[in-house]
Amino acid sequence: MVTRKDPNGNVYGSAEAISREQALRLYSSAASRYTFDEARKGTIEPGKLADIVVLSADYTAVPEEQIKDIKADLTLVGGKVVFQR
């Protein structure tokens, strides 16, 4: 969404690229809409679930070309560790 590149490095619709913040918001909120659970999760606000992922790099600071290389190091769901690298 941010670079508009496919796995081979080809760029499609570069004029339609979106910001990192827009991509993160879309990715987070869309997932909850797909499961019809947007009232409980998908955005950060009071009363919603707050599952957390710790990433291997700062999504907001790495060069755009490195976003695809970021991995989850730790995932908490319901206050419990469900994944740890």
ABEGO torsion letter per residue (X at the ends): XAAGBBAAGBBBGAAABBBAAAAAAAAAAAAAAAAGAAAABGBBBBGBBBBBBBBABBAAABBAAAAAABBBABBBBGGBBABBX
